[in-house]
């Protein structure tokens, strides 16, 4: 019999409602993120300084995704959920204290070493800047890493607080927190940049300020749960050691796509100036559906799956995973098709102003289309991985992650290195290799769940998939008929571009959902079963 760990009543909201709350907050963050990138593109474009900032931000941001959205959360939430179900409140408080001490203390040391050794980190993660004797990009990157790297410590502690809040059903606050990063960077670009000789340095300071704001914002809500961390350094604690054991392999299992993106940055440093920036802007657009829907659903199902596993509710566990997959496919399939077709118009509408040229739009559109090929897989990974981590199985995802990462590197070599003129795809090859390795990763995760008899698709899944695909084909035909010629987009003013892209997106969405209805899809096909609630 489980023991209550808090006087606070736990919300009994359904998975769909919780996902909508997280999705809405994340949508706000992503929309502001697009505004942020529009501002950055205007002020720094795709220059050498822009490449330097994106590398300096990518490194701590990559590790943020491991801690805030990936390995740490996937390891910590199941253990915390088990403590809540099987132990008293004092045990939960001690676990929170000791995890906060271990996490914060370790990252404080890592951050200090990184600040001192910034030139070494630049040489490791952007070797092209160093080996190609590109002193400007190399020095700029090293200087900016010293400013941005402390963000890792701050945002990881923010992710820790968010994981606690998510475990107690408080999804809105952690989902809203990333908004503060976008606000800080927009403010830095517009207000502070004119006072710097190199505007990109204002963005680096904006990253640091955002980390302080995000952590400070969440602390009052943690205090409301009576779980304000009192950091204690105790590596021998049973709970801390279990989390560490789960977390190591989880870094590979849940974050292979992010590791691949970081490897892309390493290889892109050897490519012509602007390549890192083109990959950044195209990746940002893929992150919109990935963050709003897949991460939102993943965030919501992990605590539910963990409780269902603790209570041995096998049928509820399978129903939760099945619902998550259907919801992801509902959005991922049309989003991938739309990004393929509208890549250039979207990039031109959002970024082709100031320092960001028409040539930059063209190059970024190629990598966006390559990333779009893997969008469905990127999103499925986010909901398939919790099927393992909720059962505290990290060995299987790590094996799959290593296979996918090795495949990505082989494809990078095949598609990027100048072995043959036809295959010299440059930054496009990097994006394509990442997408193909994500497809392999998602396929192996799915096969593993089936093989372990943890998950089997519900009877209606095949028909649901056929309807989604057919509706996406209808949407694609509508978009091809309506999309204006590229020359018109170049001549239009910003508001004309916005109106036309809004019109195309609305037409695509309407045609997709109308086609779904015509083909027989109904809301009940995407509604969570009663057994999956909370």
N, C-alpha and C positions, 0 to 999 in steps of 0.2 A: 504494500500500500504506500503510495507516494505521500511525502510530507510537504506541506506548504512551506515555502521559503520566503514568503513575503506577505505582509498584510494587504498589499495591493491586489485587487482582483485581476486575474489575467483576462484580457479581452477575448471574447469568443467570436471572433470575426472569421468569415470564410476565407479560403485562399484567394479567391477571385477579388474580393473586396480589399484584402491586404495588398495584393499585387497591384490593384488599381491605385491605391494610396502611394505605394512606393513608385509606381510608374509615373504618376502625376508629378511627384516631387522630382524624380529623375528627369522627366521631360522638361521641367522648368530649368534644371541644371544644364541639360544638354542644349536647350535653346539659348541660354545665356552663354554656354560654351561656344556655340556657333557665332554669337555676337562677339565674344572674345577673340575668336580666330579671324573674324572679319576685321576687327580693329588691329590685330597683330599684323595681318597681311597688308593692311593699309600703311602701317608705320614702318615695318621692317621687311615686308615682301618675302622673297626667296633669296636673300643675299648671304654672304659669308657670315655676317653677324647673326642672321636668322638661323642658319645651320648650327652655329655655336650654341645659341640659346636652346634650340630644340634638343640637342644632345645633352646639354647641362640639365635640362628639365626632364628628359626622358629617363635618365638613370634613376633618380629618386622616385620619379613617377611610376616607373616600372616596378620598383620595390614596393611602392604604395599599393599597387594592384595585388601584389603577393600578400601583403599584410591586411589591407583594408577590405579587399574583395576576394582574396584567394586563399592561400595556404593557411594563414593564421586563423582566419574565420572558420575555414572548413575543419580545422583541428580543434579549435577552442569551443565552438558552439555545441558539438555533440557531447563533449566532456561536461560543459556547463549544464546542458540539458539533463544529463544523467545525474549530476549532483542535485539539481532541483527536484528531480523525480524521486530520488532515493535517499537524500540526506537533508539535514536541517539547514536553516538560514545561516547559522554561524559557519558551517562548513563551506557554504557558497561564498560568504564574505571573505573567508581565509583564502579560498582559491583565487578570487578576484585580486586580492592584495598581492599574493605571491606571483601571479602571472604578470601583473602590472610591474612589479619589481624586476622580474627576470627580463621582460620585454624592454622596459625602459632603460634598465642598466646596460643591457647588451647593445642596444642601438645607440646609446650615448657614446660608448666606446667606438663603435663603427663610425659614427658621425665624426668624432674627433680625428680618427685616423684618415678619413676621407678628406677632411678639410686640409689637413697637413699634406697629404699625398695627392692633391688634385691633379698635378701634371701626370702622375703615373696612371691615375684613373682615366684621364683623357687619352693617353697612349694605348690603354687597354681597350676602351670602348669605342674610340674613334681613331684607330691606328692609321687610317688614311691621312688624317690631318698631320700626324707625326712623321710617318714614313715618306709622305710625298713632299716633305719640307714645306708645309703650308703654315708659316709662322703666325699669320693673322688668325686663322680659324683655331689653331692649336692654343695660342695664348688666350684668346677670348673665351674658349671653352673652359680652360683651366681656371680662369678668374671667376667665371660664372658658377662653376661647380662649387667653389668655396662658399658662394652665397646660397645656392639652391639646396645643397645636400642636407643641411639641418632640417629641411622640410620632411625628410624621411622619418626622423625621430618624432616630429610633431604629428604627422598624419598617421603614423603607425599607432600611436597612442589614441588618436582619434578613432581609428579603425577598431581598436580594442574596446573603447567605450561604445561604439556602434554595435559591435557584436553582442555586448551585454544587453543593450536596449532591444536589439532584434530578438534575443532569446526570451525577453519578457513581452513580446508582441508590440513594442514601440517602434514601428518601422518608419514612421514619417520623419522623425528627427534625423536619423542617420542618412536617409535619402535626401533630405534638404541640405545637409551640410556641404556637399560639393558646390552648391550655389555660391558660397562665400569665396571659393577659389576664383571663380569666374569674375565675381564682382571686384576682387582685389586686383586681378590682372587687367581688367578693363580700366579700372581707375589708374593703375600704374602706367598703362599705355597712353591714356588721354591726358592725365594730369601731370605725371612725373616725367614721362619720356622727354618732353622738350627741355628739361633741365640737365639732361645727360648728353655728353659728347657722342656717346653711342647709345641710342634709345633702347637697345636690347637689354642693357644693364638695369633699366627701370623694371623690365619684366622679371628679371631674376630676383630683385628685391621684393617685387609683388608676390612671388611664389613663397618667399619666407614669411611675409606678413600674413598670407593666407593660412599657412600652417598654424600660426598663433591664434588666428580668429576661429578656425575650425575646432581646435581642441577646446578653447575657452567656451565656445557655444554649447558643446555637449555636456560639460561638467554639471550644470544645474539639473539636467534631466537624469543623470546618473545619481545625483544626490537625492532626487525625488524617489528613487527606488531603495534608498538607504544603502547603496552599494558604492559610495564614493571611495575610490581606491586609496589605500594606505600602503604604498609600495613596500614590499618586504623581499629581501634577497634570499631565496631559499631554493636552490637548484635540486635539493634532495626530496622536495615535496612530491608526493605520489601524483597529484593532478598535473603539476608542472612537467614532470618527466613524461607522463602519458601524452601531453600536448606536444612536447618536443618530438617524441617518437612518431606521432602522427604527422607533424608539421613538415619534417624533413622530406619525406617522399611526396607529400602533398604539393610542395613547391613545383615539382615536375608535373604531377598528375593534373592539376587544375590550371596551371599557368604556362603550358607549353606554347600556346599561341602568343602570349606576351614575351616569352623568351625568344621566340622566332622573330617577333617584331624588333626586339633589341638587337638580335643578330643582323637583321636587315640594316639597322643603323650602322653597325660596325662595317658591313660590306659597302654600304652607301657612302661611307667616308672616303672610299677609293674612287668613287664615281665623280662626274663633273659637279661643280658647285651648283647648289639648288636641289640636288637629288634628295638630300635629307628632308628638305622643306616640302618637296612634292609628295614624298611618302607621308609626311606628317599631315598635310591638309587632306589627302585622300583617306588616310586612316581615321581622321576625325569624323568624317561623314559616315563611315562604316560603324563607328562607335555609337552613333545616335540610336539606331534600332537595337544594337547590341546592349547598350546601357539602359535604355528606357524599358525594354521588355525582357530580354533574357536575364540580365542581372537582377531585375526586380523580381522575376519569378523565382530565380535561384535563391535569392535572399529570403523569400517567404517560405519556400518549401523545405529548406534545410532544417529549421527547428521542428517543423511538423514531421519530417522523415525521421529525425533523431528521436522524437518522442514515440513515434509509431514503432521504431526499431526497439526502443527500450521496453515498450509494452507488448512486444511480439505481435503487433497488429499487421500481419503479412498482407492481407487483402487491401487494407487501407494504404499501406506502403506502395503497393503496385498501382492502386488507383491514383495516388498523388503523382507518381512519376508519369503515368499515362496522361493525366490532365496537363501536366507541365509541358510535355512534348507536343501535345495538340495545340496548346496556346502559343508555343514558340513557332511552330510551323505556320500557324494562322498569319503571323506577321512576317516571318523570315522569308517565305517564298515570294510574296509580292514585293517586299523591300529589296531583295536581291535583283529581281527583274527590273524594278524601277531605277535602281542605281546604275545598272548596266546601260539602260536606254538614255537616262537623263544626266549622265555623269558630267558632260561638258556644260550644259545649261545651268546645272546646280552650282558648279564651281565658279562659273562666270558671274552668276547672280550674287553669290556670297563674297567672292574674294577679288574679282578682277577690277580693282581700284588702286589708285596710288602706286605703290612699288610693285604690285603683283600684275604681271604682264599677260597678254594673250598667249604668248608662248608658254608661260608658267601654267596657265589653265589647261592647255593641250597636254602638256607632260603629266600634270596631276590627274587629268581625266583617264589617262591610260592606266595608271596604277590604281585608281579608284575602281575601274572596271575589273581589274585583276583581283582586287580585294573582294569585290561583290560576288565573285565566283565562290568564295569560301564563306560568305556571310551565314548561310544556313548552318554550316558546320560550326562556325564560331559560336552561334547561339545555342546549338544543341549541346555543345561541350559544357556550357554553363549549367544546364539542367540535368545532364547525365552524370557529371562528376559527383554531385551530392548523393546520388544513389549509392556510391561507394563510401564517401566520407561519413555519411550519417550512420553507416554500419562500422565505422572506424577501420575500414579497409583502405589502406594507402598503398599497399604493395602492387595491386593490380594497376591502378592509374599511373604509378611511376614507371612500370614496365612499358605501358602503352605510350607514355609521354616520351620516353627515351627513343622508342621506335619512330615516333612522329618527328622528333627533333632531328634524328639522324637522317630521316628521309628529306626533311627540309634542307639540311645542309647539302646533301647530294644534289637536290634539285637546284639549289642556289648556284652550285658550281656548274651544273649543266646549262642553266639558263642565263647566267651572267658572265662567266669567264669567256674571253674571246676565242673559243674553240673553232667557231665557224661564224661567218658574218651573219647568216640568217638567224642564229641563236643569240646574237648579242642584244639582249633585251634590256640591259641596264637595270634601272630601278623598277621597271615593269616586271622583269624576271624575279626580282626579290619579292614583290607583292604576290605574284602568281605562285611561287614556291610556298609562301606562307599559307595561301588558300588551300593548295593541294595537300599540304601536310595536315591542315586542320580537318580536311575531309577524312583523311586516314585516321586521325585521332578520334574523331566523333564515331566513325564506323567501328573502330576497335572497342571503344567504350560501350557502345550499344551491344555489340556481339558478346562482350564480357558479361553484361547484365543478363542477357538471355541465357548464356552458358551456365551462369551461377543460379539460374532459375529464380532470380530476384525480381525480374520484370518480364512480362510478356504483353504485347499490345492487346488492347481490348478488341472485341470482334469488329467494331465499327471503324477501326483505325485505317484500314486499307481504303474504304470508301471515302473517308474524310480526306485522305491524302490525294486521291484522284480528283475530288471536287476542288481542293485547293489548287492543284496544278492546272486544271482546266480553267478555273477562274483567273489565274495568273496569265494564262495564254490570251484570254479575252482582254485583260487589262493591257498587255503588251501591244496587241493589235490596235487598241484605242489610242495609246500613246504614240505609236508610230504614225498614225494618221494625223494627230493633232500637233506634233512637235514642229515649231517653226525652223527655218533654215538657220544655220550657224551664223551667217553674215548678219542677220537681223539682230541677234543677241549682242553682237559687238557694237552695233550702232545705237541700241536702245539706252535710255537713261536707267538709273538704278531702279526707280519705281516701276518702270515698264517691265524690267526683268522680273521684279518681285511679283507683279500682278500675273505675268505669264507663267511663272513657275508655280504659283499658287493655283492657277487655273488648271495646269497640267496635273499637279498632285491631286487636286480635288476630283478631276475627271477620272484619274486612275483609280482612286479609292472608291468612288461611286461605282464605276464599272466592275471593279473586283468584287465588291460586296453584293451588288445586284446579281452578278453572274453566280456567286455562291448560292444565293437564294434560289435562282432558276435551276441550278443543278441539284437542289434538294438539301443543302446544308441548313441546319437550324441552330438557334442559340443553345439548345440543350446539348449539342455535340461538343460544346466548349465550356460547359458548366461543370464545376468540381462536384464530385459526389459528396453526399452528406458525411461519409466516413472519413473524408480527407480534411474536414474542418478543424482548424486550430490545434 
